[in-house]
Amino acid sequence: MTGKNMHLARVSSISRFDEFVRAQGADPSSLLAQAGLSLRQLHSPNSYCAYTALADALEIGANTCKEPLFGLKLALSQTSKIFGDLTLTIAQQPTFAEAMQTADQFLGVQAGGISVRMTMVDERVYLSFHSETCQRFGYLQKIQLSVQQLATLVEELLGLENASFPICLRQPKPSQISIDGVKLSRLRFNAEFDGIDLPRAWLSRVPIRNDRALRIHLEELLQKSKNITADDVYQQTITVIGGLLPFGDCTLEKVAMALGMSKRNLQYKLNAMGTRFDQTVTAVRCSIAKQHLSDSSMPITELALNLGYAEVAIFSRQFKKWTGLSPREFRRQHKDKILKEKTSALRPSYEV
C-alpha cells in the first residue's frame, strides 16, 4: 500500500466528464492529460485505471472550471448505469437493506479500497461512504462524486421522485456555490460523515426490479447467439445462463421464460441430453471462470459477482472443488505455463 496508485477504479465512475467539462468552457482532453488519462479511455467505461488518476482529473476539473462542487454536479448528470451490471444485481434483493449489503460486498468491482457502511441511530440510518485513497490524499471532489452517486443509486432503487433526504459531506461549505435551491437544501456541509441520511423504515422496502433492462440484456445475448440452431436447446440454455448469472437470479423459471418454454419442458430436454439444470449452471460457471482466469486480468471479486456468488470466499471454495486449485493458484499456474512456452519458443535451436 505504498505509493499513490494503490487501487484501481472503473472508468465509468467519471462518465460524462467530457460533456460536463465542455459545458463549463474547458477542454476535457487537456484536463484528462494532466491526470495521465485520455478521452479514449472514457469511451471504454468498463476498463480500469488508477483510482488516483480519476480523483486527480476531478480535482483538476474543479480548479480549472472554478467549480467547488464539480464532483457533485458531475454525478448529478449521471445515472446508476455507471455501476454496470451491479445495479441489476442488487435490485434482485428482497429488501433495500439486503440490496445495500450486496452493493457493499461488490463495490470492489467498481473501485478498490471503498465501502458503504450502514449505521442505525434511533429512527435514522446513515449510509456512509469510505475510501482509503480519498482519506489518505484528501480528494474532496471524488468524495462528492461518490456520495451523490450513492444517492442516485438509492433514488433509482426505491423509485424516489423529487427525493429530499440529506446528502452529507464532511468538507466545509464553499464560499461561492452555484446550484439550484432545491439541491442546495439537501446538502449538509461540515457533517459527521460522508454519505446520506435516510429513514430507518426504508430498510424494509422492496427495491424496484428493472425487468425491462433485464429482458433487453437477455435479448441481446440471444441475438449474439443467433447462429446457434433453434434445436440446439443446450447451447441456447448455456447462453442464457451466462447472461443471468451476474444478476444472482439464474433460476430454471427465468431461463425457461427467456427460451420461450415451460420449466417442465426445459427440464425434460436437458434430461434427454443426460444432464440437469443445476449441472448445466455449474458447468457454465466453471467454464467462464477458467476462461477469465486464463485470458483476462478481471479481478477475482468481479469474477465472483459475474458468476452470481454473494461472497468471493464461496466462489473460491467452489472453484477449488472443480479444479483442485484456488482461483489465484489457477491464474498463476496458467501465467507460468504461458511464460514457459514463450521462453521455450525464443530459445535458439541448433542442428547438428
N, C-alpha and C positions, 0 to 999 in steps of 0.2 A: 504493500500500500504506500510505497514511496513514490515521489514524483507526482506530476499533476494529472497525467492521463491514466488514472487508476480504474476508471469504469467506462463502459460503453453505453451508448443510448441509441434508440431507434430514431432515424432522421425524421420520421413522420411527426415527431413532437413539435417541430417548428414548421409544420405545414402552413403554407400561405405566407411565409416570411417574405418572399419576393414581392408578392402583391401588396402586402402591408407597407413595406419599405417604399415602394414606388409611390404609393398614395401619400406618403409623407414627403415626397420630392427628393428622395435619395436613391442612390444606385445600389441595388442589392448585391450585384456581383462584387463590387468593391468592398462592401462590408463583410461579405462572406469570406473573401480572400484574406482579409485581415485576421480572420479566425481560423484560417487554414482550411476553409471549405469552398465548395463551388456550387453554382446553380445546377449543374448536372446531378449532384448528389441529392438535391431536393426532389428531383424527378424520379428518384429511386427510394421512396418512403420506407420500404422495408429493410433497407440497408442500415448498417451501424457505423458510428464514428465515435470519437472520444466525447464523453459527456461534457468535458470542459470546453470542447470546441463549440458545441451548441450553446452552452452558457455564455461563452465569450462573445458569440455572434449576437446574442440578445443584449448584452451589456454595451457592445459597440453600437448596436442599433439604437439603444436608448440615448446614448451620448450624442450620436450623430444627428438624430432626429429631435433631440432635446425633448424627449418624451419620458417622464419619470414612471409612467405606467405602461411602458412599451410591452412588457411580458403579458400583463393582464389583458391589454387591448388585443394583442395578437391572439390570445386564447379565446377571446370573445368572438373572433371571426371564424373559429374552428367548430367542428362537431366532434362527437365521440368516435367518429371514424378514424381519428388519429391513433386509437388504441387497437385498430385492426380487428382480428377475429376475437380478441379478448372481450370486446363489448358483447358480442353474441353469446359467448361462453357464459359470462356472469349473469346475463339476462335469463338463462335457463334455470337459475337457482330458485328455490321455493319462496325465499324471503329476501328482503333488502339486506338484512344483517348478514345472511349467508353469501349474498352476492358480493358484499364488501370484503368479507373474509376471503372469498375466492380471488377477488381482484388483488388483494394484498399478497396472496400466495404466488401470483404470477406476474406481479409488476416487474419482476426481474427480466421478463421478456421485453418490456418497454425500455428499461434502463437499469443499470447496476447500482446497487447501494441505496435504493429508495424503498420506502414503505409507507403504508397508511395505517394509522392506529386508531382504534375506537376507545374513547374514554367516556364513561357514564357519570354524569353529575346531575343528581336529582332527576328532573324530567327532561333533561337535555342529553344529547350525545354529540361529542366532539370528534370529528374525523380530521386527524392532524397528519400533515404531510411531512415526511422526514427524508433528508438526503445527506448522505455522508459528504459528498462533494460540495454541495451548497453550504453546508455548515462549516466546512474546512476553509473554503475560499470566499465566502460571503457573496454568493451570486443572488442578489435581490431579484433581478428580472426573471431568472429561472424559477425562483420560488413563486413569484406572481403567476407565471405561466402555468406551473403545475397545480397550484391551488385552484385557479379558475378552471383548468381542465377537469379537475376533480368535481367542481361544482357543476360543470356542464354534463359530465357523466351521470351524476345523481339526478339532475333535472330530466335527462332523457330516460333514465331507468324508471323513474317514478311518474313520468308523463306530466311534469310540472310546467304550467304556463305562467308567465309573469311571477316566477319564484322570488321570494323576498327573504329567504334565510340569510343570515350574516356570513360574509366572507372575511375571514380573519387573517391579518398579516402582522407579524411582529415588528416589521420595519416601521419607522416613523412616517407620518403623513408628509408627502412632498409639499413644498411651499406653494407650488403652482400646479393645479390639476385641471385638465381639460377632458371632462367626461360628463355625460348627462346626469341629471339629478337623481333619477331612479337608481341607476347603477352605483352612483356615489353613496347613496343612502345605505347600501348594503355593505360597504367597506368599513372594516373596523381596524384602524391602524394602532400600533403600539399594543397589540393584543398579546395574550399569554402564549399563543401557539399560532402556527401557520396552518390554516385549514378552514373547515366550515362547521357551523353550529346548527344542529338540526333537532327537531323534537324527537324525544326518545321513542314515542309511539310509532314513528315511521319505520323502525327496525322490523316490524312485523308485516309491513306492506309487501305485496307481491310485485316483483319487477315486471315491467311491460315487455313481453316477448315479441321481438320483431320477426314474426313468422314470414312476412313478405321478404325480408332480407335473406332469411334462411332459405326460402323457396328459390329465390333468384340465384343464390350460391349453388344450390343443387342443380338447377337447370343449366348453369354454366359448366358444371362438372360433367353432366351428361352430354352436353354439346361437344365438349372436348373428346368424349369417348364415342362420338357418333360413328366411327369406323368399326366399332365392335358390333357384330351382328346382333339383331334383336333376340335371336335364340340363345345367345351366349349369356344366360342369366348370371352365371358365376362371375364373369368379368364385369358385368354391369353392377352386381352386388358389391364387388370389391371397390369399384369406383365411388359408389355412393357412401360406403362405409368410410373410405378415406376422406371424403368431404365432410362427413358428420362428426368424426372423432374429435376435432378441435372444439366442438361445442358441448362436449360432455353429455350428449343426448343421442347417442348412437344406438337406438333401440330397434328391435325387429319391426315394430309397428312403423317407425319413421322410414326405415329402409324400404319396406314393402310399399308404403304410400308413395315414395319417390319413384318406385319402379312400376306403379300403377297396378298392383296386385294385392291380394289379401295376405295376411300374415300366414295363414294356413297353407296357401298356395306356394309362397316362397319357401316355407319350411319343407314342404313336400319336394320341391325341385332340388333344394340343397341336399336333402336326404338321399334323393335318387343319384346324386353325384358322389355320395359317400362321405358327406360332411354335414356339420351342423352350423347354425348361425354363430354361436359363441366361438366355435373353432375357426370360422372364417374371420371373425373380428380379431382374434389372436394372431392369425396368420398375417393379416394386413398390418397390424401394429408392429409385428416383428420385422416384416419386410421394409416398412417405412423407416423404422428405427435404424436398421442396418444400412439402408441407403444413405440417410443423412449423416450417420456417424462415419461413413466411409468417404462420402463425396462432398460434404459441406462443413462449414465452421459454425453451424447453428448451435447456440448454447444449449446445453442439456436441459436446462429449465424450460426453454421454449419448446424443445422437442417433446418433453413430457406433456406440456399443455396441448400441443398439436395432436397428441395421441389420446387425449381425453383423461389424463391422470390428474387427480386433485393434488397429489404430492409427488415431488421428484423421487423421494425415497421409495415409494410404491413402484414407480416405473423402474428404478434401478434394480429392485428385487426381482421383478418380473423378467427384466432383460437378462439377468444372471441365470434365471431358470431356463430361459430359451437357449442361451449361448454358452453358459458357464463362465462368462466374463461380465464385469460391470461395464456400463456404457463408456466410462473413461478408459478402462483397460482395452476394450474393443477398439476404440478410436486410436489409442496409442499403438496398439498392435498393427492396425491397418497402415498407419503412417510409417511405422518402422519397415513394414513389408514393401511399401512403395519406394521408400528411400533406398532400401537394399537393391531393389530392381533397377532403379536409376543408376546407382553406383556401379552395379554389375554391367549395365549397358555402356557406361562410359569407360570401363576398364578395357585397355587395348588387348587384342588377341594376336598371338604370333603363330605363324605357320612354320613348321619345321621342314 
